[in-house]
Amino acid sequence: MKLRYFDNAATTRTKEEVLNEMIPFFTNNYGNPSSLYTIGRISKKAIEEARRKVAKLINCNSNEIYFTAGGSESDNMIIKGIAYANRKRGKHIITSKIEHPAVLHTCKCLENQGFDVTYVNVDKEGIVDINELKNSIRNDTILISVMFANNEIGTIQPIDTISKIAKMYNIIFHTDAVQACGNIPIDVRKMGIDALSISGHKIYAPKGIGALYVKNGIKFEKIIDGGHQEKDKRAGTENVAGIVGLGRACELAYYNLPVHIKHLEGLRDYFLSEIMKRIKFVNLNGSKEKRLPGNCNCSFLCVDGQSLVLNLDSKGICVSSGSACSSNSQEPSHVLKAIGLSDDLARSALRITFGEDNIKEDVDYLLDNLEETVSRLRNMSPEFKMIAKEQ
């Protein structure tokens, strides 16, 4: 059975071009980058070349890029680092209610240490309430952290507007761009972003590697002690192969971005058009216009999302019922609840995220099986039969 993979928001495959560039740093060029001999210097040079490639993708200086183990570490590193470095100035942080757990749980951790966090509401499309955000600012506000694009519903935030508000009040602005980076254009200079998190395995690099952009002049304390790697901000021998892979993935994303966006938007729009024709009582979650090119999040009335995932898996189809980081939770998605969905609708949601490997034939296969599965599951639902009778 051919695998049809539609969960690229959870992770992407590692591209052959990326893997091929990494392999020498597992085999021949395996030297520690801190060593002075030749293969150590080769590793050090490769890290700095990768740093330049990552910086080019988001238009920053290469010395503003720090390599991490992934998006969650980048979020922890910058949110805690800024909080600790600026606590004398203030202990208030603003974020949104639909952030990734890496941000929300980091903020909860800081609350336990005496910091005060405001969690701003979003509208029914998942867009941050700008007026509430602005009204939440206090004299002791030191950081605003709002994600670039949501990992579940794909809604893209008004980053330019938020950054301008932050600058107006001399507040540091961080954005978790794990889902956005490599999928839509990002220019940290033009957008006024002070700090930004990146994850490798969302952009066809391996798992276990990420990056953090921090604008020069922004003070933040390190949270991992040890050696002096990464300008003394992140101790530990560098993951050279992973860093090289991330650099290559960012380079490919930079040059392929227009084609990548067009391909994903085409698949997304085709899927949404067809699914609304074929299946009744389907709700699109998130913004129709301000949306990541490859993201579809739909609720299917009277159908359990996890049942859909398992039934489609038996047909060789990979989709998810929410964020991969919370897939074991029995609670309805905090993101879908924040945009106003009932518990039942939140639990009936399916997240489908397209990638570069998907083609129209794959989408047709998904549509056929989704239509059949939803119909079969609804036929077993007394609640749906009552609703259908009333129509």
N, C-alpha and C positions, 0 to 999 in steps of 0.2 A: 504493500500500500504506500503510495506516494505521500510524503509529509507535506501538508499545507500549513505554513507557519504565519500566524497573524497576531503575534504578541511582541512586536518589536519595541514597545514601550517598556516591557519587562527586561528584555535583553536582545541583543542582536548577535548574529554569528560573527566570528572573527574573519575578516576578509583574507583571501589568499595573499594579496599584496602586503597586508599588514603582517601576517604570520611569517612570510618569507623574509621580511626585513628584521623580524625578531630573532629568527633561528640562530644566526651567527653569535648572538649574545648569550645563548644557552650552551654553545659548543666551543667555538674557537676564541671569541672575544669575551671571555667570561670574567675578566679581571675586575677587581673592586675599584670603583671610580676614584676612591681616595688614595689608591696606590700610585707610586711614582713611575713604575716600570711601564713598558710599552702598552701591554694589553689593558692596564689600568687607565692610561691616558686615552686609549681608544674609547673605552666606556665613558669616560668623562666628556670627551668630545661629542659622542653620540647623544648624551643627555642634553647638552647645550644646543645641539642641532634640533632635537625634538622640542625643546623649550621655544625655539624660534618659530617652529611650525604651529605649535599651539597658539602662541601669541598672534601669529598672522591671521588665524581664523577669527579672532575676536577683536583684532586691531588694537593691541597694546604692546608695550615694551616687553622684550623677553625676560628682563630681570623682574618683571611683575608676576611671573608665573612660578608657582610652587607645586611640585608633584606630590600627590597623596595616594592613598590606597583606594580612592573612589569618592563618589558624591557624598556619601554619609560622613566620611572623615572630613571632607572639605567643608561641609556645613558646620560640623562640630568645631573644627579648627578655627574658622573665622568668627562664628557667633560667640563662642566662649572666649576666643582670643581678644576680640574687640571689647567684650564685656569686662574682662579682667583688666585690660589696659586702660580702660576709661572709667573705672568705677568711682574714682574720686570726683569725676565731673558729673556723673549721674548713674542711676541704676534702672532706667526705664527703657524697655525695648518694645517695638511695635512689629507685629507680624499679622498674618491672615489666618482665618479658621480652616483654610483648605491646603495648608502647606503639607509637604511630605513629612512623614514621621521623623526623619532625620533633623528637621527644623523644629517641629512641635515638641519632640521629646527633649531636645537640647534646651529649648526655652523652659520647659518644665523643670529640668535639672537646675537651671539658673534661678528659677523661682525658689527652689529649695535652698538656694545659697543667698537669698535675700534680695534678688532682683525682682523687679515688677514688670510683668509682660501684659500688653494689651493685644487681644486677638480680634482683629477687625472682621466684620461681616462681609459677605459677598452677595451680589444680586442673583437672580434666578439663572443667569448665564455663567455664573462663577467669576464675575469681574469684581474686584475689590471696590468697596464703597469709598470713593475718594474723599468725600466730605467727612465721613466718619474717621478715616485715617488722619486727615488734617486736624480734625477736632480732638484727636487723641494725643497730639503732640504736647509735651510738657517741657518745662525748663530743664528737666533732668533726663530727657530722651536722648539716648546716645546712638541708637541703631534702629533702622527700619530694614526688615528682611521680608521681601515678598517674592515669591517664585516667578520666573519668567513665563512659564507655561505649565499648566497643571498636568500631572502624570496620569490622572484618571480620565478627565473630561476634555483635556486638550486646550482649554481656554487660555488665550494669550493675554497677559495683563498689560495695562497702559504704562509700561516701564518708563517712558520719557516723562510722563506726568508725575509719577511717583518720585523719580530722581530729582525733578525740579523742586518739588515740595521739600524733599530732604535737604537740598542745597540751600533753599530759602531759610531754613532753620539751623544750618550748619550741623546736620545729622548725617552720619555715615549710612550709605545705602548698599545693602547686599542683596543679590538675587541668586536663587538656586536655578541654574539654567541647564540642569541635567537633561531635561526633555527637549529643550529648545536648541541647544548648541548642536550644530551640524544639521539641523532640520529647517531653521529659518535664519535669515541674516542677523548677526549681532555685531554691533560696533560699540564697544564699551566707552570709547572717547566721546562719540556723538551722543550716546544715550546717557552719559553722566553717571555711569555705574562705578562704584568704588570697589566692589568685591563681587566675585562670581564663581559659582561652583560648576565643575564639569565632571562627567563620569565616562570612562572609556568604553564600557560595554554597551552603552546606548548608541554608539556611533561606529560600530564595527571594529572596535579594538577589544582586547581581552578583558575579562573581569579582573578585579583587584588592582586597577590603576585608575587614577583620576588626577585632576588638577584644580588648583585654586588660583584665581587672579586676584591680586590685591594691588590697588593703585599705589604708586610710590608716595610715601608720606603718611599713609594710613598706619597708625600704630596698633599692633595686636601682639598679645603674648603667645608664646608657644605652649602647646598642651601635651607634647611628647618630649620628654627629656632624654638626654643621652649625648650623642655626638653633635657635630656642628653642621650636618648636612642641610641643604636647602636654605642657605644663608642663616643658619642657626635657628630656623623656625620649625623644622620637622626632623627630629633625630631618627637615625636608622640608615643602614646601607641601602642605597637606592635600588629599586626594582628596574634595572637597566633595560631588560628585554621588554617589560611592560611599558616603560616610558618611551622606548623607541617605537613600539606598536601604536601608542597613543599619538605620537607625533606624526606617524605615517597616516593614521586614520584622519587626523585633523587636516593634513595636507590634501588628502583625497576629498574630504568634505568641502574644503575651500574651493577647489577647482570644479567640483561636480554639483555645487549647491543649486544653481538654476534648474538643471536637468532633474536633479533629485526631487526638488519641490514640485515641478510639473508632473512628474511620474506619480508621486504620492497623492497629489490633489486629484489627478484623474481617476485613480482607483477609489479614493474616498468618495468623491462625488458620484461616481457610477454606483458604488455600493449603496449609498444613502438613497439615491433616486430609485433603485430597484427594490430595496427593502421596504420602502414606504408604499410601493405599488403592490407588493406581494403579500405583505403581512399587515393585518389591522392591529390597532391599539399598540402602536410603537411610539415611544417618546425619545426624541433626541436630547441627550443631556449635554449641556454646555452651550457655548456660543456657536451660532451657525456661521458667522463671518470671521470672528477673531479666534481662529482655531488652528491648531497644528495641522499641517498638510496630510498627515497619515493617520489621524485619530478619528475613530467613531465610537461613541459610547451611547448605547441605546437600552432603554428599559422595555421589556416585553411583558405586558400586563398578564398577571396570573401564571407566570412561568418563573421558576427559581433559577437564578443565574448560574449557580454552581451545578445544577442538573444539566443546564445547557452546555456548560463547559465539558462535563464528563461524557455526555452523549455525543458531542461533536468530536471529542478526542477519539472515540471508538471508530470514527470515520477518517481519522488521520488529520484532524483539524485542530490547531492550537490557538485558542483564544483565552481570555481571562474574564473573571467576573469583577475585577477591580485591580488595585495595586498589588504587584507581586509581593511587596513588603508586608502586606496585611492579609494575604490570602488565607491564612489559618484562623483569622478572626471570625467569630460568629456574629459580631455586631455589624449592622449596616454601615456602609462607607460614610466616614465623617465628611467627605467631600460632597457626596450626593445629599446627605442630610442638610448640609450648609446651604445648598442651592434650593432647598425647600421640598425635596422629594419625601414622600411617606416611606415608612420602613419597608412596606411591601414593594413599592416601586424601586427603592434602592436595592433591595435584594434580588430584583428581577433584571438588574443591569448586566450588560455584556460589554466588555471593552475589546474592540478590534483595532489593532494598530498595524498599518501596512509598512512594508519595507522595500528595499531596492530589489529584492529577489522575487517579489510577488508580480504576477502577470494577470491579465484579465481572465484567463481560463481558470486560474486559481480562485478568483473572486466569484466566478459563476458557480464553481463547485461549492464554495462556501454558502452562497445564496440558496442553492438547491437544497442543501442539507439543513440549513438553518430554517428554511420554510417548512420542510418536512418535520423537523424536530419540534419546532414551536407548535405546529398543528397537533402533533401526537401528544405532547405534554398537556396542551390545553384541553384536549378531548378527555383527559383524565381528571380535569379540574371542575368540580361542581360549581365553584364560584364563577368560573369563566362561562359556563353554560348559562348561568343566570344572567350574566352581563350581556351575552350574545342575544339572548331572548328579548331583552329590553330594547335592543337596537332596531 
